[in-house]
Amino acid sequence: MPLRLKITILYLLGFSIDLANMFIVNAAYPTIQREFDASVTQLAWIGNMYALGLTVVIPLVTWMARRLGERRLLIISLLLFAVASFGVGLAGSIHALLAWRLVQGLGGGLLIPVGQAMAYRACPPEGRAALTALVMMTALLVPALSPAAGGLLVDYVSWRAIFLSMIPLALLTAAFAWWWLPADASARDGSRLDAGGLGLSVAALACLLLAMSMLGQPEQGAGAVLAMGAAIAAAIAYVVHARRAVSPVLDLSLLQDLQLRTGLVIYLCVPGGFAGVSMVAALYFQNTLGLSATQTGALMMPWAIAACLAILTTRHAFARLGSKPLFLAGIAIDVCGIALLATPLAQQGIGRAAAFAAMGLGASLCTSAAQSAAFQDIASQRMGDASALWNINRQLSFCVGTALLGSVLAWLLVRHAGDPSMAYRQCFAVAALLALLPLPFVMRLPMSRAAASISHQP
């Protein structure tokens, strides 16, 4: 088996473990709440603690990979994840569970950027669209299947089995990494850790996540403002620091690459926006239109089918057309789908299905093209730094989208207390406008070389 294929399999296995760990826990919330007498806020932090661990450790990944070697770091991250999964599965209180979830996030945060950097570095530029298609299919299938698998484990075994089942998967992937990957070079990188930059970046990311988690809670408004102010101050301080540092933990100079910068903005606004839209839509359909949870969940079927079509389309179209036409088409279709939810057609089953299909098609066109384009022009030696930026942005996008639209909805529901349907429709309109924010970045992209050569043919 070629080494490139082995690295791809390892990355997809690690990516699947990370995705499953985020989505499979949804089925366990009611049981955990009853067993530990946990509040809704504590339940929310089961996801938030994992996201916090993921996000704050990513700035450290590039330095650790240079210091320890990518093979060692990949195995260490998987073993740390396995140990933390064991701790979560045996947790005797909600506080112990949350602490172990943070450690799980630290393991996942080390795992995904390293695997992604290795996979894209091993793949030639002309083959990265095909690699992206595999990544996007994994990102589509695992979240769709994980909740059902989690439900079976909760109903027939225990909620603890959800986390304990992660252990053999992590250990198996670590064994494959040990057998398949070549040994790391014996000479270790001697560069010093940018401790000041690490502290500032972690402070900025942690405060931002805290602010986002508090933003949707009216009683936490003052705390959200303070946390957001601290996040902005730490971020500004880091930018100033990074310009002077020899080896910053997050290399912001990579943002000069137009394709990477545009991909980051696309991911922040489009899939991040969908995370918020899906939450608002679930509340609208169940609380206002009277749909059941099953009927609401079934809307992910047309979304998944359309998303699969988009991923297959992008794989073949990216090489011929480049990213710009795919971005423009994806944004237009996504905006139409969101806008459809703001119309009376959303009260009909066919209208809701069409809206979710359009969002699945549009958002997946954008994300597939974004991941292919983002690493297209990145030099191999800088792939680790680019992967760190990409994965931080990916984690933040879902949190930011959900918190932002949740806060908008809360304000609109107060304003339209007598007509909640109007509040939901206006919230969808705001979401559609947010999906248009990447357009100035997209319009600056050049026409692809392939498309340019076709346009100049007689």
C-alpha positions in Angstrom: 0.0 0.0 0.0 1.5 3.4 -0.9 2.5 5.6 2.0 0.3 8.4 0.7 -2.8 6.1 1.0 -1.7 5.0 4.5 -1.5 8.6 5.6 -4.9 9.4 4.1 -6.5 6.5 5.9 -4.9 7.5 9.2 -6.1 11.1 8.8 -9.7 10.0 7.9 -9.7 7.6 10.9 -8.6 10.3 13.3 -11.1 12.8 11.7 -13.9 10.2 12.1 -13.1 9.7 15.8 -13.1 13.5 16.4 -16.4 14.0 14.6 -18.1 11.0 16.3 -17.0 12.2 19.7 -18.7 15.5 19.0 -22.0 14.2 17.7 -22.5 10.8 19.3 -22.9 12.4 22.8 -26.2 14.1 21.8 -28.1 10.9 22.5 -26.7 10.7 26.1 -27.7 14.1 27.4 -31.0 13.2 29.0 -29.5 10.1 30.8 -26.5 12.1 32.0 -28.8 14.8 33.3 -30.8 12.3 35.3 -27.9 10.5 36.7 -25.9 13.5 37.8 -28.8 15.9 38.4 -27.1 18.2 35.9 -28.4 21.6 34.8 -29.0 22.6 31.2 -25.9 24.8 31.4 -23.7 22.0 32.6 -25.0 19.8 29.8 -24.1 22.5 27.3 -20.6 22.5 28.7 -20.1 18.8 27.8 -19.8 20.0 24.2 -18.1 23.3 25.1 -15.3 21.8 27.2 -14.4 19.5 24.3 -14.4 22.4 21.9 -12.3 24.5 24.4 -9.7 21.7 24.6 -9.6 21.4 20.9 -9.2 25.1 20.2 -6.7 26.1 22.8 -4.2 23.4 22.1 -4.1 23.9 18.3 -1.6 26.8 18.5 0.9 24.5 20.2 0.6 21.8 17.5 3.1 23.1 15.0 5.9 23.6 17.6 5.3 20.2 19.1 5.3 18.5 15.7 8.7 20.1 15.0 10.0 19.2 18.4 8.7 15.6 18.7 8.0 14.6 15.2 4.7 14.1 13.5 4.5 10.3 14.0 5.2 10.6 17.7 2.8 13.5 18.2 0.0 11.6 16.3 0.5 8.5 18.5 0.7 10.6 21.7 -2.6 12.5 20.8 -4.4 9.2 20.2 -3.2 7.7 23.5 -4.2 10.9 25.4 -7.6 10.7 23.7 -8.0 7.1 24.7 -7.1 7.8 28.4 -9.5 10.7 28.5 -12.3 8.6 27.0 -11.7 6.1 29.8 -11.9 8.9 32.3 -15.2 10.2 30.9 -16.7 6.7 30.8 -15.9 6.2 34.5 -16.7 9.7 35.7 -18.5 9.8 39.0 -19.8 13.4 38.8 -20.7 16.0 36.2 -17.6 18.0 37.2 -15.3 15.0 36.6 -17.0 14.3 33.3 -16.4 17.9 32.2 -12.7 17.8 33.3 -12.1 14.6 31.2 -13.9 16.1 28.3 -11.4 19.0 28.3 -8.6 16.4 28.2 -10.4 14.6 25.3 -10.4 17.9 23.5 -6.7 18.4 24.1 -6.0 15.0 22.4 -8.3 15.8 19.5 -6.8 19.2 19.1 -3.3 17.6 18.7 -4.6 14.9 16.4 -6.5 16.6 13.6 -4.1 19.4 12.5 -1.2 16.9 12.4 -3.1 14.4 10.4 -4.4 17.0 8.0 -1.0 18.6 7.4 0.5 15.1 6.7 -2.3 14.1 4.3 -2.2 17.4 2.3 1.6 17.5 2.2 1.7 13.9 0.9 -0.9 14.7 -1.8 0.2 16.5 -5.0 -1.7 19.8 -5.7 -3.6 18.2 -8.6 -4.9 15.4 -6.3 -6.0 17.6 -3.4 -9.6 18.0 -4.7 -10.0 14.2 -4.6 -8.6 14.2 -1.0 -11.0 17.0 0.0 -13.9 14.9 -1.5 -13.0 12.1 0.9 -12.7 14.4 3.8 -16.1 16.0 3.1 -17.8 12.7 2.6 -16.4 11.7 6.1 -17.7 15.0 7.5 -21.1 14.2 6.0 -21.5 10.5 7.0 -20.1 10.5 10.5 -22.3 13.2 12.0 -25.3 11.6 10.2 -24.7 8.1 11.6 -23.2 8.9 15.1 -26.4 10.0 16.9 -28.2 6.8 15.9 -25.3 4.7 17.1 -25.2 6.7 20.3 -28.9 6.1 20.8 -28.5 2.3 20.5 -25.6 2.3 23.0 -27.6 4.4 25.5 -30.8 2.3 25.1 -29.2 -1.2 25.2 -25.9 -0.7 27.2 -25.2 2.6 29.0 -24.3 6.2 28.2 -20.8 5.4 29.4 -20.4 2.9 26.6 -20.5 5.9 24.2 -17.2 7.1 25.5 -15.7 3.7 26.2 -16.3 2.7 22.6 -13.9 5.4 21.5 -11.0 3.6 23.2 -10.5 0.7 20.8 -10.9 3.0 17.8 -8.2 5.4 19.1 -5.8 2.5 20.1 -6.3 0.8 16.7 -5.5 4.1 14.9 -2.4 4.6 17.1 -1.3 1.1 16.2 -1.7 1.8 12.5 0.3 5.0 12.9 3.1 3.0 14.6 3.2 0.4 11.9 2.6 2.5 8.8 4.4 5.8 9.3 8.2 6.1 8.9 10.1 6.9 12.0 10.6 10.6 12.8 14.1 12.0 12.2 16.3 11.7 15.2 17.4 15.3 15.0 14.8 17.3 16.8 14.0 20.9 16.1 15.7 23.2 18.6 13.5 26.2 18.2 12.2 27.7 21.5 8.5 27.7 22.2 6.9 31.1 21.7 5.5 31.1 25.3 4.2 34.7 25.2 2.4 34.1 21.9 1.0 30.8 23.2 -0.4 32.5 26.3 -2.0 35.4 24.3 -3.5 33.1 21.7 -4.9 30.7 24.3 -6.3 33.6 26.3 -7.9 35.1 23.1 -9.5 31.8 22.0 -10.7 30.8 25.5 -12.3 34.2 26.2 -13.9 34.1 22.7 -15.4 30.7 23.4 -16.6 31.8 26.8 -18.2 34.9 25.3 -19.9 32.9 22.6 -21.3 30.4 25.2 -22.6 33.2 27.3 -24.0 35.3 24.5 -27.2 33.4 24.1 -28.0 33.7 27.8 -29.7 37.1 28.6 -28.7 36.9 32.3 -25.0 36.6 31.2 -25.0 39.7 29.0 -22.5 41.6 31.1 -20.2 38.6 31.4 -20.3 38.0 27.7 -19.3 41.7 27.0 -16.4 41.4 29.4 -15.2 38.1 27.9 -15.5 39.5 24.4 -13.5 42.6 25.4 -10.8 40.4 26.9 -10.7 38.2 23.7 -10.3 41.3 21.5 -7.6 42.8 23.6 -5.7 39.5 23.7 -6.1 39.0 20.0 -4.7 42.5 19.2 -1.8 41.9 21.6 -1.1 38.6 19.8 -1.1 40.3 16.4 1.5 42.8 17.6 3.5 40.1 19.2 3.4 37.8 16.2 4.9 40.5 13.9 8.0 40.6 16.1 8.3 36.9 17.0 10.8 34.7 15.0 8.6 31.6 15.2 5.1 32.5 16.3 2.8 29.7 17.5 0.2 30.9 14.9 1.8 32.2 11.7 -0.5 35.0 10.7 1.6 35.8 7.7 -0.1 32.9 5.9 -3.2 35.0 5.7 -1.5 36.9 2.9 -2.4 33.9 0.8 -5.7 34.9 -0.9 -7.0 31.4 -1.3 -6.4 30.4 2.3 -7.8 33.7 3.6 -10.9 33.4 1.5 -11.4 29.8 2.5 -11.2 30.8 6.2 -13.9 33.5 5.7 -16.1 31.1 3.7 -15.9 28.5 6.4 -16.7 31.0 9.1 -19.8 32.4 7.4 -21.3 29.5 5.5 -21.0 26.2 7.5 -20.8 28.3 10.7 -23.9 30.1 9.6 -25.7 26.8 8.9 -25.0 25.6 12.5 -26.9 28.7 13.7 -29.7 28.3 11.1 -30.2 24.7 11.9 -30.7 25.5 15.6 -33.1 28.4 14.8 -35.0 26.2 12.3 -35.4 23.4 14.9 -36.9 25.9 17.4 -39.2 27.4 14.7 -40.5 24.1 13.4 -41.1 22.5 16.8 -42.2 25.5 18.9 -44.1 27.5 16.3 -45.1 25.1 13.6 -45.7 22.1 15.9 -43.5 19.6 14.2 -42.1 16.6 16.1 -38.4 16.1 16.7 -38.4 13.2 14.3 -40.0 15.4 11.5 -37.4 18.1 12.2 -34.5 15.6 12.2 -35.7 14.1 8.9 -34.9 17.3 7.1 -31.3 16.4 7.3 -32.0 13.7 4.7 -32.5 16.1 1.7 -29.6 18.2 3.1 -27.3 15.1 3.1 -28.3 14.0 -0.4 -27.7 17.4 -1.8 -24.4 17.8 0.1 -23.2 14.5 -1.3 -24.0 15.7 -4.8 -22.1 18.9 -4.2 -19.0 17.0 -2.9 -19.0 14.8 -6.0 -19.5 17.8 -8.3 -16.7 19.8 -6.7 -14.2 16.9 -7.1 -14.5 17.1 -10.9 -15.3 20.8 -11.3 -12.5 22.3 -9.2 -9.7 21.4 -11.5 -11.6 22.8 -14.6 -13.2 25.9 -13.1 -11.2 26.8 -10.0 -12.7 27.9 -6.7 -14.3 31.2 -7.7 -17.3 29.9 -9.8 -17.9 27.3 -7.1 -17.9 29.8 -4.3 -20.3 32.1 -6.2 -22.7 29.3 -7.1 -22.5 27.9 -3.6 -23.2 31.2 -1.8 -26.1 32.0 -4.2 -27.8 28.6 -3.6 -27.2 28.7 0.1 -28.7 32.2 0.5 -31.7 31.1 -1.5 -32.2 28.1 0.8 -31.9 30.2 4.0 -34.2 32.9 2.5 -36.8 30.2 1.6 -37.2 29.5 5.4 -38.3 33.2 5.8 -41.2 32.7 3.4 -44.6 31.1 4.0 -43.3 28.1 1.9 -41.4 27.0 5.1 -44.8 26.1 6.6 -45.2 23.4 3.9 -43.2 20.1 4.0 -42.0 20.5 0.4 -40.8 24.1 1.1 -38.8 22.9 4.2 -37.2 20.0 2.2 -36.3 22.4 -0.6 -34.7 24.8 1.7 -32.6 22.2 3.4 -31.6 20.7 0.1 -30.5 24.1 -1.2 -28.5 24.8 2.0 -26.9 21.3 1.7 -25.9 21.9 -1.9 -24.8 25.5 -1.5 -22.9 25.1 1.7 -21.1 21.9 0.6 -20.1 23.5 -2.7 -18.5 26.3 -0.7 -16.8 24.1 1.9 -15.5 21.5 -0.5 -14.0 24.2 -2.8 -12.7 26.1 0.2 -10.8 23.1 1.6 -9.3 22.3 -1.8 -8.3 25.9 -2.5 -7.0 26.8 1.0 -4.0 24.5 0.8 -3.4 24.7 -3.0 -0.6 27.3 -2.9 0.8 26.5 0.6 4.4 25.3 0.6 4.9 21.8 2.1 7.1 23.1 5.0 4.3 25.5 6.0 1.5 23.0 5.8 1.5 22.5 9.6 1.0 26.2 10.3 -1.7 26.5 7.7 -3.5 23.4 9.1 -3.4 25.0 12.6 -5.1 28.2 11.4 -7.7 26.2 9.4 -8.7 24.0 12.3 -9.0 26.8 14.8 -11.2 28.6 12.3 -13.3 25.4 11.8 -13.9 25.0 15.5 -14.8 28.6 16.1 -17.1 28.8 13.1 -19.8 26.5 14.6 -19.7 28.2 18.0 -19.8 31.7 16.6 -22.6 30.9 14.1 -24.8 29.3 16.8 -24.2 32.0 19.4 -24.7 34.9 17.0 -28.0 33.7 15.5 -29.2 32.5 18.9 -28.6 36.0 20.3 -30.3 37.6 17.3 -33.3 35.3 17.8 -33.6 36.0 21.5 -33.6 39.8 20.8 -36.2 39.4 18.0 -38.5 37.2 20.1 -38.6 40.0 22.7 -39.3 42.6 20.1 -42.0 40.5 18.4 -43.4 38.9 21.6 -46.9 38.7 20.1 -45.8 37.3 16.7 -42.9 34.8 17.2 -43.2 33.7 13.5 -42.1 37.2 12.5 -39.1 36.9 14.8 -38.0 33.6 13.2 -38.5 35.0 9.6 -36.4 38.0 10.4 -33.7 35.9 12.0 -33.5 33.8 8.8 -33.2 37.0 6.8 -30.3 38.1 9.0 -28.7 34.7 8.4 -29.0 35.0 4.6 -27.3 38.4 4.8 -24.4 36.9 6.9 -23.9 34.3 4.2 -23.2 37.1 1.7 -20.2 38.4 3.7 -17.6 36.4 1.9 -18.5 37.9 -1.5 -15.9 40.7 -1.4 -13.1 38.1 -0.7 -14.4 35.8 -3.4 -14.6 38.6 -6.0 -10.9 39.2 -5.6 -10.0 35.7 -6.6 -8.5 35.3 -10.0 -9.9 33.1 -12.7 -8.4 29.7 -12.6 -5.6 28.9 -15.1 -7.8 26.1 -16.6 -10.7 28.4 -17.1 -8.5 31.2 -18.4 -7.0 28.9 -21.1 -10.4 27.8 -22.2 -11.7 31.4 -22.5 -8.8 32.3 -24.7 -9.2 29.5 -27.1 -10.7 30.5 -30.6 
